[in-house]
């Protein structure tokens, strides 16, 4: 085998390791704790195809996907010197049913390593010419015989080949790979993400109850009603809201109906009329 081929095989093995897909190996499910029936009620079925987007800012692009109605299923992250492919990303996406993958790689720098370079030295072949004279005598009961003859010819011998190993220095360029896996959700009842009031908001508003809007999804009842991040929901059709959990538990009772949502915006109370979507089937 050619010396360069042996070196290439050794380097490929060093860089790639085993043939496992690291996006699968290091995948972390972000839907753990959500009952499957609830998750299936919220999510669209997997489309069967996946779009892969390279991102320089996963947080910013992730928020944009949430505004467009996508839900984070899970993520993978690892460091390595080898290359990754879209096929590897899509393999894991198909496993979890992700419509979109946000992929990012960051250069982590170079490091020195060593690898064995296997060299093969073929055996040596030599040819020898032989010649001479041979004498033979034969004795038996019937008498004896004596003769002389000449001989000549070539003989070939081959010594076995040998292997040697040399350790050579190489430079490995390392990258941090990360991937976020998303699936589109069904149309939400309202279309917001809400959180509990922070201590700062409580101090400013001088109240402990309510739910602060963190994100508004595009083309949803909340979006069309001009609800904005930072609004504090304090009531739905005069039903008081104590917390984000309380809001999500109560808003479903108004699914498919038109209702009044009372908010605090910059400290002033405002009432929004919202036609909610039906509950997802």
KANOR-V363501 format. One record per residue. N is the residue number from 0. RES is the residue in three letters. PHI is phi as a letter, one per 40 degrees, with the letter a starting at -180 (none if undefined). PSI is psi in radians with two decimals (NA if undefined). D_FIRST is the distance of its C-alpha to the first C-alpha in Angstrom with 1 decimal. Layout:
# KANOR-V363501
n:N res:RES phi:PHI psi:PSI d_first:D_FIRST
n:N res:RES phi:PHI psi:PSI d_first:D_FIRST
This chain:
# KANOR-V363501
n:0 res:UNK phi:none psi:2.49 d_first:0.0
n:1 res:UNK phi:c psi:2.44 d_first:3.8
n:2 res:UNK phi:d psi:-0.70 d_first:6.4
n:3 res:UNK phi:c psi:-0.60 d_first:8.6
n:4 res:UNK phi:c psi:-0.76 d_first:7.0
n:5 res:UNK phi:c psi:-0.70 d_first:7.1
n:6 res:UNK phi:c psi:-0.72 d_first:10.5
n:7 res:UNK phi:c psi:-0.71 d_first:11.6
n:8 res:UNK phi:c psi:-0.76 d_first:11.2
n:9 res:UNK phi:c psi:-0.73 d_first:13.1
n:10 res:UNK phi:c psi:-0.73 d_first:15.7
n:11 res:UNK phi:c psi:-0.70 d_first:16.3
n:12 res:UNK phi:c psi:-0.68 d_first:17.0
n:13 res:UNK phi:c psi:-0.69 d_first:19.3
n:14 res:UNK phi:c psi:-0.68 d_first:21.2
n:15 res:UNK phi:c psi:-0.38 d_first:21.7
n:16 res:UNK phi:g psi:-2.46 d_first:22.1
n:17 res:UNK phi:c psi:3.03 d_first:22.9
n:18 res:UNK phi:c psi:0.27 d_first:23.5
n:19 res:UNK phi:c psi:2.70 d_first:27.3
n:20 res:UNK phi:c psi:1.97 d_first:29.5
n:21 res:UNK phi:c psi:-0.42 d_first:31.2
n:22 res:UNK phi:c psi:-0.51 d_first:34.2
n:23 res:UNK phi:c psi:-0.76 d_first:34.9
n:24 res:UNK phi:d psi:-0.68 d_first:34.1
n:25 res:UNK phi:b psi:0.35 d_first:36.6
n:26 res:UNK phi:c psi:2.40 d_first:39.2
n:27 res:UNK phi:b psi:2.14 d_first:42.8
n:28 res:UNK phi:c psi:2.17 d_first:45.5
n:29 res:UNK phi:c psi:0.16 d_first:48.6
n:30 res:UNK phi:b psi:0.14 d_first:50.8
n:31 res:UNK phi:d psi:2.34 d_first:51.1
n:32 res:UNK phi:g psi:-0.29 d_first:54.8
n:33 res:UNK phi:c psi:2.11 d_first:55.8
n:34 res:UNK phi:d psi:2.50 d_first:56.9
n:35 res:UNK phi:c psi:-0.64 d_first:54.8
n:36 res:UNK phi:c psi:-0.62 d_first:57.9
n:37 res:UNK phi:c psi:-0.76 d_first:58.9
n:38 res:UNK phi:c psi:-0.76 d_first:55.4
n:39 res:UNK phi:c psi:-0.52 d_first:55.4
n:40 res:UNK phi:c psi:-0.55 d_first:58.9
n:41 res:UNK phi:c psi:-0.55 d_first:57.8
n:42 res:UNK phi:b psi:2.55 d_first:54.5
n:43 res:UNK phi:c psi:2.70 d_first:53.8
n:44 res:UNK phi:c psi:2.65 d_first:51.4
n:45 res:UNK phi:d psi:2.31 d_first:47.8
n:46 res:UNK phi:c psi:-0.36 d_first:47.5
n:47 res:UNK phi:g psi:-0.16 d_first:44.2
n:48 res:UNK phi:b psi:2.68 d_first:42.5
n:49 res:UNK phi:b psi:2.35 d_first:41.6
n:50 res:UNK phi:c psi:2.32 d_first:41.9
n:51 res:UNK phi:b psi:2.17 d_first:39.7
n:52 res:UNK phi:b psi:2.33 d_first:41.4
n:53 res:UNK phi:c psi:2.34 d_first:40.0
n:54 res:UNK phi:b psi:2.52 d_first:42.8
n:55 res:UNK phi:c psi:-0.25 d_first:43.6
n:56 res:UNK phi:b psi:1.50 d_first:46.6
n:57 res:UNK phi:c psi:-0.59 d_first:46.1
n:58 res:UNK phi:c psi:-0.88 d_first:49.7
n:59 res:UNK phi:c psi:-0.84 d_first:51.4
n:60 res:UNK phi:c psi:-0.52 d_first:49.4
n:61 res:UNK phi:c psi:-0.72 d_first:49.8
n:62 res:UNK phi:c psi:-0.69 d_first:53.6
n:63 res:UNK phi:c psi:-0.69 d_first:53.6
n:64 res:UNK phi:c psi:-0.69 d_first:51.8
n:65 res:UNK phi:c psi:-0.66 d_first:54.4
n:66 res:UNK phi:c psi:-0.47 d_first:57.2
n:67 res:UNK phi:c psi:0.08 d_first:55.7
n:68 res:UNK phi:g psi:0.46 d_first:55.9
n:69 res:UNK phi:b psi:2.60 d_first:52.4
n:70 res:UNK phi:b psi:2.37 d_first:52.0
n:71 res:UNK phi:c psi:2.14 d_first:49.2
n:72 res:UNK phi:c psi:-0.71 d_first:47.4
n:73 res:UNK phi:i psi:-3.11 d_first:44.9
n:74 res:UNK phi:a psi:2.75 d_first:42.3
n:75 res:UNK phi:b psi:2.50 d_first:38.9
n:76 res:UNK phi:a psi:2.34 d_first:37.9
n:77 res:UNK phi:a psi:2.87 d_first:34.9
n:78 res:UNK phi:b psi:2.55 d_first:32.9
n:79 res:UNK phi:a psi:2.88 d_first:29.2
n:80 res:UNK phi:c psi:-0.27 d_first:26.6
n:81 res:UNK phi:c psi:3.01 d_first:24.9
n:82 res:UNK phi:c psi:2.73 d_first:26.3
n:83 res:UNK phi:b psi:2.80 d_first:28.6
n:84 res:UNK phi:b psi:2.80 d_first:29.4
n:85 res:UNK phi:c psi:-0.56 d_first:32.6
n:86 res:UNK phi:c psi:-0.67 d_first:31.2
n:87 res:UNK phi:c psi:-0.75 d_first:31.1
n:88 res:UNK phi:c psi:-0.77 d_first:34.6
n:89 res:UNK phi:c psi:-0.50 d_first:35.9
n:90 res:UNK phi:c psi:-0.82 d_first:34.4
n:91 res:UNK phi:c psi:-0.62 d_first:36.6
n:92 res:UNK phi:c psi:-0.71 d_first:39.5
n:93 res:UNK phi:c psi:-0.65 d_first:39.6
n:94 res:UNK phi:c psi:-0.72 d_first:39.7
n:95 res:UNK phi:c psi:-0.11 d_first:42.8
n:96 res:UNK phi:g psi:0.81 d_first:44.3
n:97 res:UNK phi:c psi:2.25 d_first:44.1
n:98 res:UNK phi:c psi:-0.52 d_first:45.3
n:99 res:UNK phi:b psi:2.45 d_first:44.3
n:100 res:UNK phi:b psi:2.25 d_first:41.7
n:101 res:UNK phi:c psi:2.06 d_first:42.3
n:102 res:UNK phi:b psi:2.41 d_first:39.0
n:103 res:UNK phi:b psi:2.40 d_first:38.8
n:104 res:UNK phi:b psi:2.44 d_first:36.1
n:105 res:UNK phi:b psi:2.27 d_first:37.1
n:106 res:UNK phi:c psi:2.23 d_first:35.1
n:107 res:UNK phi:b psi:-0.06 d_first:35.4
n:108 res:UNK phi:h psi:-3.12 d_first:33.8
n:109 res:UNK phi:b psi:2.68 d_first:30.8
n:110 res:UNK phi:a psi:2.61 d_first:29.6
n:111 res:UNK phi:c psi:2.48 d_first:27.3
n:112 res:UNK phi:a psi:3.09 d_first:24.6
n:113 res:UNK phi:b psi:2.56 d_first:21.7
n:114 res:UNK phi:b psi:2.61 d_first:18.2
n:115 res:UNK phi:c psi:2.30 d_first:15.6
n:116 res:UNK phi:b psi:1.98 d_first:12.8
n:117 res:UNK phi:c psi:2.21 d_first:10.1
n:118 res:UNK phi:b psi:2.46 d_first:8.9
n:119 res:UNK phi:b psi:2.22 d_first:7.4
n:120 res:UNK phi:b psi:1.98 d_first:9.9
n:121 res:UNK phi:c psi:2.67 d_first:9.9
n:122 res:UNK phi:c psi:2.78 d_first:13.2
n:123 res:UNK phi:c psi:2.37 d_first:16.2
n:124 res:UNK phi:b psi:2.28 d_first:18.0
n:125 res:UNK phi:b psi:2.55 d_first:21.8
n:126 res:UNK phi:b psi:2.30 d_first:24.7
n:127 res:UNK phi:b psi:2.36 d_first:28.2
n:128 res:UNK phi:c psi:2.28 d_first:31.5
n:129 res:UNK phi:b psi:2.43 d_first:34.2
n:130 res:UNK phi:a psi:2.80 d_first:37.9
n:131 res:UNK phi:i psi:-2.98 d_first:41.3
n:132 res:UNK phi:b psi:2.42 d_first:44.5
n:133 res:UNK phi:b psi:2.38 d_first:45.1
n:134 res:UNK phi:b psi:2.49 d_first:48.6
n:135 res:UNK phi:a psi:2.40 d_first:49.6
n:136 res:UNK phi:b psi:2.41 d_first:53.0
n:137 res:UNK phi:b psi:2.31 d_first:54.1
n:138 res:UNK phi:b psi:2.46 d_first:57.3
n:139 res:UNK phi:a psi:-3.11 d_first:59.1
n:140 res:UNK phi:c psi:-0.42 d_first:62.5
n:141 res:UNK phi:c psi:-0.04 d_first:63.0
n:142 res:UNK phi:h psi:-2.71 d_first:62.3
n:143 res:UNK phi:a psi:2.80 d_first:59.4
n:144 res:UNK phi:a psi:2.60 d_first:56.9
n:145 res:UNK phi:b psi:2.36 d_first:55.1
n:146 res:UNK phi:a psi:2.80 d_first:52.3
n:147 res:UNK phi:b psi:2.39 d_first:49.9
n:148 res:UNK phi:a psi:2.66 d_first:46.6
n:149 res:UNK phi:b psi:2.59 d_first:43.9
n:150 res:UNK phi:b psi:2.70 d_first:40.2
n:151 res:UNK phi:a psi:2.71 d_first:37.1
n:152 res:UNK phi:i psi:3.07 d_first:33.4
n:153 res:UNK phi:b psi:2.50 d_first:29.7
n:154 res:UNK phi:b psi:2.46 d_first:27.3
n:155 res:UNK phi:b psi:2.36 d_first:23.5
n:156 res:UNK phi:b psi:2.53 d_first:21.7
n:157 res:UNK phi:b psi:2.22 d_first:18.0
n:158 res:UNK phi:c psi:2.63 d_first:17.3
n:159 res:UNK phi:c psi:2.60 d_first:14.6
n:160 res:UNK phi:c psi:2.85 d_first:11.5
n:161 res:UNK phi:b psi:2.62 d_first:12.0
n:162 res:UNK phi:b psi:2.55 d_first:10.9
n:163 res:UNK phi:b psi:2.62 d_first:13.1
n:164 res:UNK phi:b psi:2.26 d_first:14.2
n:165 res:UNK phi:b psi:2.33 d_first:16.2
n:166 res:UNK phi:c psi:2.13 d_first:18.5
n:167 res:UNK phi:b psi:2.53 d_first:19.0
n:168 res:UNK phi:c psi:2.51 d_first:22.0
n:169 res:UNK phi:b psi:2.83 d_first:21.9
n:170 res:UNK phi:b psi:2.15 d_first:24.9
n:171 res:UNK phi:b psi:2.21 d_first:25.5
n:172 res:UNK phi:c psi:2.08 d_first:28.2
n:173 res:UNK phi:b psi:2.51 d_first:30.2
n:174 res:UNK phi:b psi:2.56 d_first:32.4
n:175 res:UNK phi:c psi:2.11 d_first:35.2
n:176 res:UNK phi:b psi:2.36 d_first:35.1
n:177 res:UNK phi:a psi:2.53 d_first:38.3
n:178 res:UNK phi:a psi:2.34 d_first:39.4
n:179 res:UNK phi:b psi:2.30 d_first:42.9
n:180 res:UNK phi:b psi:2.21 d_first:43.5
n:181 res:UNK phi:b psi:2.60 d_first:46.8
n:182 res:UNK phi:b psi:2.55 d_first:48.8
n:183 res:UNK phi:c psi:2.44 d_first:52.0
n:184 res:UNK phi:c psi:2.86 d_first:55.2
n:185 res:UNK phi:c psi:2.80 d_first:58.2
n:186 res:UNK phi:d psi:2.15 d_first:61.3
n:187 res:UNK phi:c psi:2.81 d_first:62.8
n:188 res:UNK phi:c psi:-0.85 d_first:66.5
n:189 res:UNK phi:b psi:-0.87 d_first:67.1
n:190 res:UNK phi:h psi:0.68 d_first:63.8
n:191 res:UNK phi:b psi:2.86 d_first:63.7
n:192 res:UNK phi:b psi:2.26 d_first:62.0
n:193 res:UNK phi:b psi:2.74 d_first:64.7
n:194 res:UNK phi:b psi:2.91 d_first:64.8
n:195 res:UNK phi:c psi:2.75 d_first:67.5
n:196 res:UNK phi:c psi:2.37 d_first:69.6
n:197 res:UNK phi:c psi:2.89 d_first:68.4
n:198 res:UNK phi:d psi:-0.65 d_first:70.9
n:199 res:UNK phi:c psi:-0.77 d_first:71.2
n:200 res:UNK phi:c psi:-0.70 d_first:72.2
n:201 res:UNK phi:d psi:-0.74 d_first:74.6
n:202 res:UNK phi:c psi:-0.70 d_first:76.3
n:203 res:UNK phi:c psi:-0.76 d_first:76.6
n:204 res:UNK phi:c psi:-0.24 d_first:77.9
n:205 res:UNK phi:f psi:0.79 d_first:79.9
n:206 res:UNK phi:a psi:2.72 d_first:78.7
n:207 res:UNK phi:b psi:-0.25 d_first:76.3
n:208 res:UNK phi:b psi:2.72 d_first:75.8
n:209 res:UNK phi:h psi:3.06 d_first:73.8
n:210 res:UNK phi:b psi:2.22 d_first:70.2
n:211 res:UNK phi:c psi:2.36 d_first:68.6
n:212 res:UNK phi:c psi:2.15 d_first:66.5
n:213 res:UNK phi:c psi:-0.54 d_first:63.0
n:214 res:UNK phi:a psi:2.46 d_first:61.5
n:215 res:UNK phi:b psi:2.20 d_first:62.9
n:216 res:UNK phi:c psi:2.54 d_first:60.8
n:217 res:UNK phi:c psi:2.59 d_first:61.2
n:218 res:UNK phi:f psi:0.83 d_first:63.4
n:219 res:UNK phi:b psi:2.94 d_first:64.9
n:220 res:UNK phi:d psi:-0.70 d_first:68.5
n:221 res:UNK phi:c psi:-0.71 d_first:68.2
n:222 res:UNK phi:c psi:-0.81 d_first:66.8
n:223 res:UNK phi:c psi:-0.43 d_first:69.5
n:224 res:UNK phi:c psi:0.09 d_first:72.2
n:225 res:UNK phi:g psi:0.77 d_first:71.0
n:226 res:UNK phi:c psi:2.53 d_first:70.0
n:227 res:UNK phi:b psi:2.67 d_first:68.0
n:228 res:UNK phi:d psi:2.40 d_first:65.9
n:229 res:UNK phi:h psi:-0.36 d_first:68.3
n:230 res:UNK phi:c psi:2.50 d_first:71.0
n:231 res:UNK phi:b psi:2.03 d_first:72.4
n:232 res:UNK phi:c psi:2.18 d_first:73.4
n:233 res:UNK phi:b psi:-0.25 d_first:76.6
n:234 res:UNK phi:a psi:2.63 d_first:77.8
n:235 res:UNK phi:b psi:2.00 d_first:77.1
n:236 res:UNK phi:f psi:0.83 d_first:80.3
n:237 res:UNK phi:g psi:0.15 d_first:82.2
n:238 res:UNK phi:c psi:2.00 d_first:80.1
n:239 res:UNK phi:c psi:2.56 d_first:79.2
n:240 res:UNK phi:b psi:2.16 d_first:75.5
n:241 res:UNK phi:c psi:-0.60 d_first:74.8
n:242 res:UNK phi:a psi:3.09 d_first:71.0
n:243 res:UNK phi:c psi:-0.74 d_first:67.8
n:244 res:UNK phi:c psi:-0.71 d_first:67.5
n:245 res:UNK phi:c psi:-0.71 d_first:71.1
n:246 res:UNK phi:c psi:-0.87 d_first:70.6
n:247 res:UNK phi:c psi:-0.52 d_first:67.5
n:248 res:UNK phi:c psi:-0.59 d_first:69.5
n:249 res:UNK phi:c psi:-0.54 d_first:72.6
n:250 res:UNK phi:c psi:-0.50 d_first:71.3
n:251 res:UNK phi:c psi:-0.41 d_first:70.1
n:252 res:UNK phi:c psi:-0.29 d_first:73.7
n:253 res:UNK phi:b psi:0.18 d_first:74.4
n:254 res:UNK phi:d psi:2.36 d_first:71.5
n:255 res:UNK phi:g psi:0.01 d_first:72.6
n:256 res:UNK phi:b psi:2.84 d_first:75.8
n:257 res:UNK phi:c psi:2.30 d_first:77.2
n:258 res:UNK phi:a psi:2.96 d_first:77.9
n:259 res:UNK phi:b psi:2.16 d_first:78.9
n:260 res:UNK phi:b psi:2.10 d_first:76.5
n:261 res:UNK phi:c psi:2.23 d_first:78.2
n:262 res:UNK phi:b psi:2.81 d_first:76.1
n:263 res:UNK phi:b psi:2.12 d_first:76.7
n:264 res:UNK phi:b psi:2.02 d_first:75.5
n:265 res:UNK phi:f psi:0.66 d_first:76.1
n:266 res:UNK phi:g psi:-0.12 d_first:78.6
n:267 res:UNK phi:b psi:2.41 d_first:80.6
n:268 res:UNK phi:c psi:2.29 d_first:80.9
n:269 res:UNK phi:b psi:2.54 d_first:79.8
n:270 res:UNK phi:b psi:2.20 d_first:79.8
n:271 res:UNK phi:b psi:2.36 d_first:77.2
n:272 res:UNK phi:c psi:2.14 d_first:77.7
n:273 res:UNK phi:b psi:2.30 d_first:74.5
n:274 res:UNK phi:c psi:1.86 d_first:73.8
n:275 res:UNK phi:c psi:2.66 d_first:71.2
n:276 res:UNK phi:c psi:2.71 d_first:68.5
n:277 res:UNK phi:c psi:2.83 d_first:68.8
n:278 res:UNK phi:c psi:2.47 d_first:66.6
n:279 res:UNK phi:c psi:2.49 d_first:63.2
n:280 res:UNK phi:c psi:NA d_first:63.0
